[in-house]
Amino acid sequence: MSFLEYNVKSTPTGWRKILHLNWALALLVVSVASVGFLMLYSVAGGSFSPWAEPQMQRFALGFVLMLIVAMVPIWFWRNMSVLAYVVAVLLLVYVEFFGATGGGAQRWIDLGFMRLQPSEMAKITVVMMLAAYYEWLDLGKVSHPLYVAIPLLIIGLPVALTFIQPDLGTSLLILMGGGAVLFMAGVHWLYFVSVIGLGIGAVGAVFVSRGTEWALLADYQYGRIDTFLDPSSDPLGDGYHITQSQIALGSGGWTGRGFMQGTQIRGDFLPESHTDFIFPTLAEEFGFIGGASLLLLYVLILIFCIATAMMARERYASLLVMGIAVTFFLYFALNMAMVMGLAPVVGVPLPLVSYGGSAMLVLMAAFGLVQSAHVHRAR
């Protein structure tokens, strides 16, 4: 019996696919999202509006989307990878000319009932495209300069379009997520050393260009770097966010002040407490134990994703799921490092917890791809 015959006969069909879902992973996703609902309720002063109720509705829609994506064979998503990537890039181009503006950045497409952020889509579509590329590419050509240049272009185009919005945080996530897929595909380590060297040079260029006509970052982004290096230099200005975040993190202690008892939130000292800075809200009310518990849930999700990637026999499925796992890790790791003062404030939300529509729906679709790889793997 050939592998193809084995794959077809051993893959569940019809409604039996529901039984083969990774329900442990689904339960973990629901648990993390529930933490978000709880904190959004608290931030609003004990009200489901204006944040908790819309977030719950979006999650319900996202959960259905996850199930729909999971029911579709993984080979279909492989065949759709190029189209998904092209659509994401075209939407990024559209945003550049016709996008909605908010907070000094032009990042969204106003759909009326919600605002779509194409850069969120790019995080996943870049991983899909790279996984499809490396499944097609012969293993002996993985480190050939010509065949390395192609994935660099695949990554570089959405990174550049996202960076000029400007959205430094998302562009970094796309860059690092794509780079992780290249590494896992077997690209020679010397390429990564070269990229790191270029990165160091780029950081130097960022500082040199400050105050010139060709400045590489916006003024508020330079302010964030200054705040990261010395938050106390402007505690009531650019350093206000991180200063209040650290106060909230420290005041929670081991067990926290109690649900809806956080002084930073009740006193309205912590800005963006429902989006990028929702983790300090959790830490203040539930302490170190609450923060560590959420981190544990994230780690368990990662473990299940990695296990799915290791069990996949198809190169596309394995690279896709690992790429999604790395992107998810970068999501929460960068956010937590940011609010603790270990990384510059770059505007990265806490996955499944921070308020937001595009990030929620795209992430749920990504988990649907993980589930599809799990359900349709050869047994």
C-alpha positions, 0 to 999 in steps of 0.5 A, spaced: 500 500 500 502 506 497 503 512 502 498 516 498 493 510 499 495 510 506 494 517 507 487 517 504 484 511 508 487 513 515 484 520 514 477 521 517 472 524 513 465 527 514 463 529 521 468 524 524 473 530 523 470 533 529 472 527 533 479 528 531 480 535 533 485 537 538 480 538 543 485 539 548 488 545 544 481 548 543 480 548 550 486 552 552 485 557 547 478 558 550 481 558 557 486 564 554 480 568 551 476 567 557 482 570 561 481 576 556 474 577 557 475 577 565 480 582 564 476 587 559 470 586 564 474 589 570 477 594 565 471 597 564 469 597 571 464 591 571 461 592 565 461 588 559 461 594 554 464 597 551 470 591 550 468 585 553 461 583 549 464 585 542 470 581 544 466 575 546 462 576 539 468 576 535 471 570 539 465 566 538 465 568 530 473 566 530 471 559 534 467 557 528 472 560 523 477 555 526 472 549 526 471 551 518 478 551 517 480 545 521 475 541 517 478 543 510 484 538 508 491 541 509 493 540 502 487 545 500 490 550 504 497 549 501 494 550 494 491 556 497 498 559 500 500 563 494 493 566 493 492 568 501 499 571 500 498 575 494 491 578 497 495 580 504 500 584 500 495 587 495 491 589 502 497 592 505 498 596 498 491 598 499 492 601 506 498 605 504 493 609 499 486 608 502 487 606 509 483 608 515 488 612 520 488 612 528 494 614 533 498 617 527 498 610 523 495 608 517 494 601 518 486 599 517 481 598 512 474 600 515 469 595 513 463 598 517 462 593 522 470 592 524 476 595 522 481 590 518 488 590 519 492 587 513 498 586 517 495 581 522 493 577 516 501 578 513 503 574 519 500 568 517 500 568 510 507 569 510 508 563 514 503 559 509 507 562 503 514 560 505 511 553 508 509 551 501 515 554 497 520 549 501 515 543 500 516 545 493 523 546 493 528 540 493 532 539 499 539 540 496 537 547 494 535 550 500 541 554 501 543 556 494 543 563 494 538 564 488 533 560 492 534 563 499 533 570 495 526 568 493 524 567 501 527 573 503 523 577 498 517 574 500 518 576 507 521 583 505 515 585 501 510 585 507 515 587 512 517 594 508 509 595 507 508 594 514 514 598 517 512 604 513 505 605 516 508 605 521 508 599 525 514 597 527 512 591 532 508 587 527 513 588 521 518 585 526 513 579 528 513 578 520 520 578 519 522 574 525 516 569 524 518 568 517 526 567 519 524 562 523 521 558 517 527 559 513 531 556 519 527 550 520 527 549 513 534 548 513 537 554 510 545 554 512 546 558 519 551 563 515 545 566 512 542 568 519 549 570 521 549 575 515 542 578 517 544 579 524 550 583 522 545 587 517 540 588 523 546 591 527 548 595 522 540 597 521 540 599 528 546 603 528 543 607 522 536 608 526 540 612 531 545 616 526 539 618 522 535 621 528 534 628 527 535 628 519 531 628 513 532 621 512 530 619 519 528 611 519 523 612 524 517 616 526 518 621 532 514 617 537 518 611 535 524 614 537 521 616 543 519 609 545 527 607 544 529 613 549 523 610 554 526 603 553 533 605 555 531 610 561 524 610 563 525 615 568 528 620 563 520 622 561 516 619 567 510 624 565 511 623 557 514 618 553 516 614 559 509 614 562 506 608 559 512 603 562 512 607 568 505 606 570 506 599 567 511 597 572 508 600 578 502 595 576 506 589 575 510 590 582 504 592 586 500 586 585 505 582 589 504 574 589 497 574 589 494 581 587 490 586 590 483 582 588 479 582 582 477 589 580 481 592 586 487 594 582 489 601 583 492 603 577 486 601 573 481 604 578 485 611 578 485 611 570 493 611 571 495 605 566 493 607 559 491 602 553 489 597 559 484 594 554 489 593 549 497 593 549 497 593 557 492 588 559 497 584 562 499 589 567 492 589 569 492 582 570 498 582 574 496 587 579 489 584 580 491 577 580 499 577 582 505 573 580 500 567 580 495 570 575 501 572 570 504 565 571 498 561 570 497 565 563 504 564 561 503 557 563 497 556 558 501 560 553 506 554 554 501 549 553 498 551 547 505 552 544 507 544 546 500 542 543 502 546 536 509 543 536 507 536 537 502 537 531 508 539 527 512 533 529 507 528 528 505 531 521 508 527 515 508 532 510 513 538 510 508 543 508 504 541 514 510 541 519 513 547 517 506 551 517 505 549 524 512 550 527 511 557 523 505 559 527 507 556 533 513 561 533 509 567 531 504 565 537 510 565 541 513 572 539 506 575 540 506 574 547 513 574 549 514 581 545 508 583 549 510 581 556 517 583 555 515 590 552 510 591 558 516 589 563 521 594 560 525 589 557 523 591 550 521 597 547 514 599 546 512 597 539 505 596 540 504 588 540 497 586 543 497 580 548 494 574 543 487 572 545 487 577 551 488 584 548 481 587 545 482 587 538 478 584 532 483 583 526 488 579 531 483 575 534 480 572 527 487 571 524 489 568 530 483 563 530 484 562 523 491 560 524 489 555 530 484 552 525 490 551 520 494 547 526 487 543 527 487 541 520 494 539 520 492 535 526 486 532 523 488 530 516 495 527 518 496 520 516 495 515 522 
